[in-house]
């Protein structure tokens, strides 16, 4: 953009051959429009409502818009919604139904709860405690950040906020303490690049461990429910806990060998953490309230079936406590742009996905995908489907966009191929998080880490692919055996 302004800026010289300047945004907008129109005017397959391909065209165009970003995320969603209504592909009630969805409000409520960790400083305090305890080496620092992420994950559906608001600032301080900056090759490789890229791989694991650890997980839960497969908060956490913990032990260690820092010992880090904790002083009343509220939420989410308490109601109880006690103010909620953007973004996509299901499009696509593997034993068919679902994420810049677009289709194909329903729903749910470390654009946390300047693009693709293989092996072997042991398949 700077070069464009320089070329066409303040010069008063007449231009003899004026021409229209095509901004990259034109191409980013043109691709969704063209592809959407092609799909919109395709003939309807048998069994699909006459409006089915119209809805699919608008949906595909919206998803491509979210990937290419000609406009901000919320703007793309609103344009898609407007097109669906003005073409009468969706009625007004159908188009706005997503905004009354309790799953979306669980996500929004959890964003507000996560804000409490940041504004009280409790999230930073937790990280510093672990740095003080086990931060005398680069590996110890990475484990400290991993434990911090794990503790915050159950109540932080914005994995970007968790990575960017708590973990990233601590890592930058620790890196600069060792004179590791993004300026030179030697400096960035001392410590900062390793810690940041490891923190991303850790983040995708903690996001997979709890329904409330990533904003797209409740949408996968909802899609599974619509297919007749019930996934509770406790059931998801139980299935993910063993492969998740094994991954958190293995991943930092493997990263030290795949992408090693040149600084292995960090004796000053515990002293830095100790000094910052001293400066912060004792835990404030608000920090204690935040910690207590967090514990109450975890207990209620884990015992939701036994107590018959809805997960969304539990989240709003947490917000109520934080507002009444002054930990959060109404201004905190109003100014949380991420939460409100999530409401718009998810509200639109969920309404569109529901409409595709109603019009028979999802079932039609699912049958096509299932027929491609129907000659295989279910284990081989499921392996093929999950690998495709994992690596097709190279085409997506958002976990949630892929979950909305593809989760229900692949779940239907897996169960049609004979794979156990609950097992399939959970594994695809986990994958919806685990592919977030493939590339520098694969997830919000990846964008945060990439924006630091410490990591080269080529390194992202190389390390991201290697670590994807490691993570797939752990979740397949350890996770598969664990889920067999507890009777999920």
ZADREN-873752 format. One record per residue (C-alpha): chain; residue in one letter; residue number from 1; z, y, x. Coordinates in pm, whole numbers. Each point is the difference from the previous one (the first is absolute). Example, Ala and Ser with C-alpha at 12.3 -4.5 7.8 and 13.67 -1.06 7.14 Angstrom:
2
(A; a; 1; (780; -450; 1230))
(A; s; 2; (-66; 344; 137))
***
This chain:
489
(A; x; 1; (0; 0; 0))
(A; x; 2; (72; 237; 290))
(A; x; 3; (-349; -55; 140))
(A; x; 4; (-156; 74; -340))
(A; x; 5; (186; 328; -29))
(A; x; 6; (-105; 96; 352))
(A; x; 7; (-362; -70; -79))
(A; x; 8; (-8; 196; -326))
(A; x; 9; (283; 241; 52))
(A; x; 10; (0; 373; 78))
(A; x; 11; (-353; 48; 132))
(A; x; 12; (-203; 265; -182))
(A; x; 13; (-334; -118; 140))
(A; x; 14; (-249; -86; -273))
(A; x; 15; (-74; -367; -39))
(A; x; 16; (-378; -52; -21))
(A; x; 17; (23; -355; -135))
(A; x; 18; (308; -34; -218))
(A; x; 19; (85; -353; -102))
(A; x; 20; (265; -170; -207))
(A; x; 21; (282; -142; 209))
(A; x; 22; (102; -348; -116))
(A; x; 23; (372; -43; 46))
(A; x; 24; (125; -356; 55))
(A; x; 25; (177; 42; -334))
(A; x; 26; (-338; -14; -173))
(A; x; 27; (-62; -345; 135))
(A; x; 28; (352; -110; -82))
(A; x; 29; (-51; 115; -357))
(A; x; 30; (-356; -129; -33))
(A; x; 31; (81; -361; 87))
(A; x; 32; (258; -50; -281))
(A; x; 33; (-228; 177; -249))
(A; x; 34; (-310; -206; 86))
(A; x; 35; (182; -334; 12))
(A; x; 36; (189; 83; -318))
(A; x; 37; (-320; 86; -185))
(A; x; 38; (-172; -322; 113))
(A; x; 39; (290; -210; -129))
(A; x; 40; (34; 212; -317))
(A; x; 41; (-356; -81; -110))
(A; x; 42; (4; -371; 87))
(A; x; 43; (-55; -233; -299))
(A; x; 44; (317; -147; -145))
(A; x; 45; (62; -366; 92))
(A; x; 46; (84; -252; -268))
(A; x; 47; (357; 30; -120))
(A; x; 48; (40; 360; 115))
(A; x; 49; (43; 286; -250))
(A; x; 50; (-296; 242; -27))
(A; x; 51; (215; 267; 171))
(A; x; 52; (101; -240; 278))
(A; x; 53; (-254; 98; 264))
(A; x; 54; (48; 367; -86))
(A; x; 55; (370; -36; 72))
(A; x; 56; (-70; -200; 317))
(A; x; 57; (-241; 269; 124))
(A; x; 58; (258; 276; -47))
(A; x; 59; (271; -216; 157))
(A; x; 60; (-212; -91; 304))
(A; x; 61; (-98; 365; 47))
(A; x; 62; (368; 101; -16))
(A; x; 63; (103; -265; 255))
(A; x; 64; (-281; 106; 236))
(A; x; 65; (111; 360; -45))
(A; x; 66; (352; -100; 99))
(A; x; 67; (-136; -172; 311))
(A; x; 68; (-241; 276; 108))
(A; x; 69; (219; 291; -116))
(A; x; 70; (-253; 271; -94))
(A; x; 71; (299; 151; -183))
(A; x; 72; (375; -66; 29))
(A; x; 73; (129; -321; -157))
(A; x; 74; (136; 157; -317))
(A; x; 75; (-318; 201; -55))
(A; x; 76; (-219; -311; 29))
(A; x; 77; (217; -180; -255))
(A; x; 78; (-17; 291; -245))
(A; x; 79; (-380; 23; 29))
(A; x; 80; (-28; -372; -69))
(A; x; 81; (228; 30; -302))
(A; x; 82; (-203; 292; -135))
(A; x; 83; (-324; -197; 32))
(A; x; 84; (151; -300; -180))
(A; x; 85; (107; 221; -291))
(A; x; 86; (-309; 220; -27))
(A; x; 87; (-234; -302; -1))
(A; x; 88; (223; -163; -267))
(A; x; 89; (42; -300; 227))
(A; x; 90; (373; 42; -64))
(A; x; 91; (167; 160; -298))
(A; x; 92; (254; 274; 62))
(A; x; 93; (287; -240; -69))
(A; x; 94; (-143; -265; 234))
(A; x; 95; (-62; 253; 278))
(A; x; 96; (357; 138; -13))
(A; x; 97; (176; -334; -54))
(A; x; 98; (66; -40; 372))
(A; x; 99; (236; 298; 1))
(A; x; 100; (242; -184; -227))
(A; x; 101; (1; -312; 217))
(A; x; 102; (354; -88; 109))
(A; x; 103; (-123; -152; 327))
(A; x; 104; (-146; 333; 107))
(A; x; 105; (322; 179; -90))
(A; x; 106; (193; -251; 212))
(A; x; 107; (-216; 107; 294))
(A; x; 108; (49; 371; -72))
(A; x; 109; (376; -44; -44))
(A; x; 110; (23; -186; 330))
(A; x; 111; (-178; 286; 176))
(A; x; 112; (280; 230; -117))
(A; x; 113; (268; -244; 118))
(A; x; 114; (-168; -21; 341))
(A; x; 115; (20; 379; 20))
(A; x; 116; (378; -40; 6))
(A; x; 117; (-13; -187; 331))
(A; x; 118; (-194; 287; 155))
(A; x; 119; (181; 305; -141))
(A; x; 120; (347; -144; 74))
(A; x; 121; (-98; -111; 351))
(A; x; 122; (123; -352; -71))
(A; x; 123; (-332; -157; 99))
(A; x; 124; (4; 174; 338))
(A; x; 125; (366; -93; 54))
(A; x; 126; (-77; -368; -59))
(A; x; 127; (-281; 11; 256))
(A; x; 128; (216; 173; 260))
(A; x; 129; (278; -256; -44))
(A; x; 130; (-238; -281; 92))
(A; x; 131; (-149; 193; 291))
(A; x; 132; (351; 54; 133))
(A; x; 133; (78; -371; -32))
(A; x; 134; (-319; -170; 127))
(A; x; 135; (-218; 275; 145))
(A; x; 136; (27; -63; 375))
(A; x; 137; (-353; -143; 18))
(A; x; 138; (-332; 64; -170))
(A; x; 139; (34; -334; -178))
(A; x; 140; (350; 91; -114))
(A; x; 141; (-125; 332; -133))
(A; x; 142; (-275; -174; -197))
(A; x; 143; (256; -239; -151))
(A; x; 144; (223; 297; -87))
(A; x; 145; (-287; 164; -189))
(A; x; 146; (-78; -332; -169))
(A; x; 147; (354; -41; -131))
(A; x; 148; (0; 361; -120))
(A; x; 149; (-325; -57; -189))
(A; x; 150; (136; -322; -149))
(A; x; 151; (316; 168; -129))
(A; x; 152; (-190; 288; -159))
(A; x; 153; (-285; -209; -142))
(A; x; 154; (155; -128; -328))
(A; x; 155; (45; 353; -136))
(A; x; 156; (-299; 172; 162))
(A; x; 157; (-330; -77; -177))
(A; x; 158; (-175; 261; 209))
(A; x; 159; (-48; -195; 320))
(A; x; 160; (-164; 317; 131))
(A; x; 161; (319; 200; -60))
(A; x; 162; (202; -273; 168))
(A; x; 163; (-226; -4; 303))
(A; x; 164; (-70; 373; 17))
(A; x; 165; (328; 148; -121))
(A; x; 166; (252; -220; 182))
(A; x; 167; (-150; -227; 267))
(A; x; 168; (-273; 223; 146))
(A; x; 169; (220; 300; 95))
(A; x; 170; (248; -231; 177))
(A; x; 171; (-278; -170; 195))
(A; x; 172; (-148; 333; 108))
(A; x; 173; (341; 112; 131))
(A; x; 174; (49; -327; 189))
(A; x; 175; (-351; 10; 146))
(A; x; 176; (35; 357; 120))
(A; x; 177; (335; -88; 155))
(A; x; 178; (-199; -234; 228))
(A; x; 179; (-267; 269; 53))
(A; x; 180; (-244; -200; -212))
(A; x; 181; (-239; 238; -175))
(A; x; 182; (-352; -40; -143))
(A; x; 183; (-150; 240; 258))
(A; x; 184; (-103; -252; 267))
(A; x; 185; (-79; -371; 22))
(A; x; 186; (292; -68; 229))
(A; x; 187; (249; 198; -205))
(A; x; 188; (-85; -141; -344))
(A; x; 189; (19; -358; 125))
(A; x; 190; (349; 43; 144))
(A; x; 191; (175; -54; -332))
(A; x; 192; (-131; 202; -294))
(A; x; 193; (-318; -199; -71))
(A; x; 194; (185; -333; 1))
(A; x; 195; (284; 116; -224))
(A; x; 196; (-230; 165; -253))
(A; x; 197; (-244; -289; -31))
(A; x; 198; (287; -248; -19))
(A; x; 199; (169; 210; -268))
(A; x; 200; (-318; -24; -208))
(A; x; 201; (-17; -379; 28))
(A; x; 202; (368; -16; -93))
(A; x; 203; (-58; 230; -297))
(A; x; 204; (-261; -228; -156))
(A; x; 205; (250; -288; 21))
(A; x; 206; (295; 184; -158))
(A; x; 207; (-238; 127; -269))
(A; x; 208; (-88; -360; -87))
(A; x; 209; (365; -109; -29))
(A; x; 210; (101; 188; -316))
(A; x; 211; (-176; 101; -319))
(A; x; 212; (144; 350; 39))
(A; x; 213; (-100; 38; 368))
(A; x; 214; (-361; 107; -64))
(A; x; 215; (-144; 186; -295))
(A; x; 216; (-272; -256; -73))
(A; x; 217; (236; -299; -29))
(A; x; 218; (115; 70; -357))
(A; x; 219; (-366; 21; -100))
(A; x; 220; (-55; -350; 140))
(A; x; 221; (311; -112; -191))
(A; x; 222; (-143; 152; -318))
(A; x; 223; (-340; -165; 47))
(A; x; 224; (170; -335; 57))
(A; x; 225; (205; 52; -316))
(A; x; 226; (-317; 62; -200))
(A; x; 227; (-126; -335; 130))
(A; x; 228; (318; -166; -129))
(A; x; 229; (172; -19; 340))
(A; x; 230; (346; 155; 13))
(A; x; 231; (113; 145; 333))
(A; x; 232; (345; 156; 11))
(A; x; 233; (134; 222; 277))
(A; x; 234; (230; -280; 119))
(A; x; 235; (-272; -266; -12))
(A; x; 236; (-235; 211; 214))
(A; x; 237; (278; 80; 251))
(A; x; 238; (109; -365; 23))
(A; x; 239; (-355; -120; 67))
(A; x; 240; (-62; 268; 266))
(A; x; 241; (336; 6; 179))
(A; x; 242; (-57; -285; 247))
(A; x; 243; (-357; 75; 113))
(A; x; 244; (94; 368; -1))
(A; x; 245; (300; -42; 229))
(A; x; 246; (-191; -234; 232))
(A; x; 247; (-279; 259; 20))
(A; x; 248; (246; 278; 83))
(A; x; 249; (132; -207; 290))
(A; x; 250; (-341; -112; 128))
(A; x; 251; (-221; 309; -46))
(A; x; 252; (174; 245; 242))
(A; x; 253; (15; -276; 263))
(A; x; 254; (-370; -85; -40))
(A; x; 255; (-90; 368; 2))
(A; x; 256; (163; 36; 342))
(A; x; 257; (-246; -255; 131))
(A; x; 258; (-307; 112; -192))
(A; x; 259; (56; 374; 46))
(A; x; 260; (272; 41; 265))
(A; x; 261; (171; 330; 85))
(A; x; 262; (25; 91; 366))
(A; x; 263; (364; 99; -51))
(A; x; 264; (207; -308; -78))
(A; x; 265; (351; 139; 55))
(A; x; 266; (130; 302; -195))
(A; x; 267; (361; 50; 114))
(A; x; 268; (8; 361; -123))
(A; x; 269; (-90; -84; -362))
(A; x; 270; (350; -111; -111))
(A; x; 271; (146; 318; 149))
(A; x; 272; (-254; 211; -191))
(A; x; 273; (87; -182; -323))
(A; x; 274; (371; 38; 73))
(A; x; 275; (-44; 373; 56))
(A; x; 276; (-195; 46; -323))
(A; x; 277; (256; -200; -196))
(A; x; 278; (275; 217; 150))
(A; x; 279; (-191; 309; -103))
(A; x; 280; (-42; -136; -353))
(A; x; 281; (373; -65; -27))
(A; x; 282; (167; -236; -246))
(A; x; 283; (-188; -127; -300))
(A; x; 284; (-4; 267; -269))
(A; x; 285; (108; -59; -358))
(A; x; 286; (-364; 4; -106))
(A; x; 287; (-87; -266; 258))
(A; x; 288; (279; -223; -132))
(A; x; 289; (-122; 52; -357))
(A; x; 290; (-356; -80; 106))
(A; x; 291; (115; -319; 174))
(A; x; 292; (210; -105; -300))
(A; x; 293; (-284; 68; -243))
(A; x; 294; (-234; -205; 218))
(A; x; 295; (238; -297; -12))
(A; x; 296; (33; 28; -379))
(A; x; 297; (-379; 4; -38))
(A; x; 298; (-42; -309; 218))
(A; x; 299; (262; -192; -196))
(A; x; 300; (-153; 91; -336))
(A; x; 301; (-353; -79; 116))
(A; x; 302; (109; -338; 139))
(A; x; 303; (194; -89; -319))
(A; x; 304; (-246; 154; -246))
(A; x; 305; (-65; -333; -175))
(A; x; 306; (367; -94; -31))
(A; x; 307; (105; 349; -117))
(A; x; 308; (-315; 58; -208))
(A; x; 309; (-47; 343; 160))
(A; x; 310; (-355; 125; 44))
(A; x; 311; (-101; 97; 356))
(A; x; 312; (-135; 338; -112))
(A; x; 313; (320; 76; -190))
(A; x; 314; (196; -84; 316))
(A; x; 315; (-210; 243; 204))
(A; x; 316; (60; 280; -250))
(A; x; 317; (372; -77; 9))
(A; x; 318; (-15; 60; 376))
(A; x; 319; (-176; 332; -53))
(A; x; 320; (260; 100; -256))
(A; x; 321; (285; -72; 240))
(A; x; 322; (-167; 198; 279))
(A; x; 323; (-68; 298; -230))
(A; x; 324; (348; 8; -155))
(A; x; 325; (169; -19; 341))
(A; x; 326; (-226; 267; 151))
(A; x; 327; (-155; -229; 261))
(A; x; 328; (-335; 94; -154))
(A; x; 329; (-85; 315; -190))
(A; x; 330; (-265; 46; -265))
(A; x; 331; (-196; 199; 258))
(A; x; 332; (-8; -310; 226))
(A; x; 333; (-167; -192; -281))
(A; x; 334; (-241; 273; -101))
(A; x; 335; (-113; 65; 358))
(A; x; 336; (-61; -369; 81))
(A; x; 337; (-380; 20; -5))
(A; x; 338; (-36; -363; 103))
(A; x; 339; (182; -121; -311))
(A; x; 340; (-203; 211; -242))
(A; x; 341; (-328; -81; 170))
(A; x; 342; (96; -365; -29))
(A; x; 343; (57; 43; -374))
(A; x; 344; (-349; 147; -47))
(A; x; 345; (-174; -238; 238))
(A; x; 346; (161; -319; -130))
(A; x; 347; (-4; 110; -363))
(A; x; 348; (-377; 36; 12))
(A; x; 349; (-72; -317; 195))
(A; x; 350; (232; -217; -206))
(A; x; 351; (-158; 125; -324))
(A; x; 352; (-348; -74; 137))
(A; x; 353; (101; -346; 124))
(A; x; 354; (157; -82; -338))
(A; x; 355; (-319; 108; -174))
(A; x; 356; (-211; -220; 228))
(A; x; 357; (223; -292; -97))
(A; x; 358; (-32; 84; -372))
(A; x; 359; (-379; 22; 23))
(A; x; 360; (-27; -341; 169))
(A; x; 361; (-125; 130; 336))
(A; x; 362; (291; -133; 209))
(A; x; 363; (-35; -349; -146))
(A; x; 364; (-376; 5; 65))
(A; x; 365; (42; 105; 364))
(A; x; 366; (282; -251; 46))
(A; x; 367; (-221; -281; -129))
(A; x; 368; (-274; 100; 246))
(A; x; 369; (241; 6; 295))
(A; x; 370; (160; -329; -108))
(A; x; 371; (-339; -172; -34))
(A; x; 372; (-71; 79; 366))
(A; x; 373; (286; -227; 110))
(A; x; 374; (28; -242; -291))
(A; x; 375; (-137; -292; 200))
(A; x; 376; (283; 24; 256))
(A; x; 377; (349; -153; -16))
(A; x; 378; (244; 268; -120))
(A; x; 379; (161; 45; 342))
(A; x; 380; (-333; 73; 167))
(A; x; 381; (-113; 215; -291))
(A; x; 382; (323; 198; 13))
(A; x; 383; (-24; 42; 378))
(A; x; 384; (-354; 136; -35))
(A; x; 385; (97; 238; -279))
(A; x; 386; (303; 137; 184))
(A; x; 387; (-192; 55; 324))
(A; x; 388; (-271; 190; -186))
(A; x; 389; (265; 200; -187))
(A; x; 390; (172; 83; 330))
(A; x; 391; (-298; 106; 210))
(A; x; 392; (-196; 178; -271))
(A; x; 393; (268; 265; 47))
(A; x; 394; (-211; 132; 288))
(A; x; 395; (-196; 164; -283))
(A; x; 396; (306; 166; -156))
(A; x; 397; (211; 297; 107))
(A; x; 398; (283; -79; -242))
(A; x; 399; (209; -310; -68))
(A; x; 400; (37; 101; -362))
(A; x; 401; (-371; 59; -60))
(A; x; 402; (-77; -355; 107))
(A; x; 403; (285; -146; -205))
(A; x; 404; (-121; 175; -313))
(A; x; 405; (-363; -92; 64))
(A; x; 406; (35; -360; 116))
(A; x; 407; (345; -157; -49))
(A; x; 408; (-54; -123; -357))
(A; x; 409; (-348; -131; 84))
(A; x; 410; (116; -203; 299))
(A; x; 411; (310; -124; -183))
(A; x; 412; (-218; -124; -285))
(A; x; 413; (-238; -168; 245))
(A; x; 414; (286; -169; 185))
(A; x; 415; (161; -143; -311))
(A; x; 416; (-340; -111; -134))
(A; x; 417; (-54; -186; 328))
(A; x; 418; (326; -188; -62))
(A; x; 419; (243; 195; 220))
(A; x; 420; (359; 20; -136))
(A; x; 421; (29; 319; -206))
(A; x; 422; (328; 146; 131))
(A; x; 423; (-85; -91; 359))
(A; x; 424; (-341; 169; -32))
(A; x; 425; (146; 313; -160))
(A; x; 426; (264; 42; 270))
(A; x; 427; (-229; -69; 296))
(A; x; 428; (-262; 247; -121))
(A; x; 429; (282; 248; -62))
(A; x; 430; (121; -40; 358))
(A; x; 431; (-352; 39; 139))
(A; x; 432; (-29; 329; -190))
(A; x; 433; (240; 137; 262))
(A; x; 434; (-73; -209; 309))
(A; x; 435; (-355; 127; 45))
(A; x; 436; (126; 359; 39))
(A; x; 437; (-4; -21; 380))
(A; x; 438; (-363; -105; 48))
(A; x; 439; (-137; 344; 87))
(A; x; 440; (102; 361; 39))
(A; x; 441; (-106; 74; -360))
(A; x; 442; (136; -317; -163))
(A; x; 443; (317; 153; -146))
(A; x; 444; (205; 319; -22))
(A; x; 445; (233; -99; 287))
(A; x; 446; (-307; -77; 215))
(A; x; 447; (-116; 356; -57))
(A; x; 448; (338; 136; 106))
(A; x; 449; (3; -199; 324))
(A; x; 450; (-365; 71; 77))
(A; x; 451; (51; 371; -54))
(A; x; 452; (247; 4; 288))
(A; x; 453; (-288; -31; 246))
(A; x; 454; (169; -273; 201))
(A; x; 455; (-235; -284; -98))
(A; x; 456; (-377; -28; 52))
(A; x; 457; (-221; -113; -288))
(A; x; 458; (-132; -298; 200))
(A; x; 459; (359; -111; 61))
(A; x; 460; (72; 10; -372))
(A; x; 461; (-279; -243; -81))
(A; x; 462; (77; -236; 290))
(A; x; 463; (376; -13; -43))
(A; x; 464; (-22; 15; -379))
(A; x; 465; (-219; -311; -13))
(A; x; 466; (212; -195; 251))
(A; x; 467; (319; 81; -190))
(A; x; 468; (-165; -88; -331))
(A; x; 469; (-57; -352; 135))
(A; x; 470; (363; -22; 113))
(A; x; 471; (129; 122; -335))
(A; x; 472; (-230; -231; -198))
(A; x; 473; (121; -300; 203))
(A; x; 474; (366; 87; -56))
(A; x; 475; (-35; 61; -373))
(A; x; 476; (-220; -309; -43))
(A; x; 477; (205; -249; 201))
(A; x; 478; (356; 131; -35))
(A; x; 479; (-54; 168; -337))
(A; x; 480; (-188; -296; -146))
(A; x; 481; (267; -247; 112))
(A; x; 482; (281; 225; -129))
(A; x; 483; (-163; 46; -341))
(A; x; 484; (-53; -376; -22))
(A; x; 485; (369; -55; 79))
(A; x; 486; (119; 236; -275))
(A; x; 487; (-239; -151; -253))
(A; x; 488; (-256; 277; -42))
(A; x; 489; (-286; -248; 47))
***
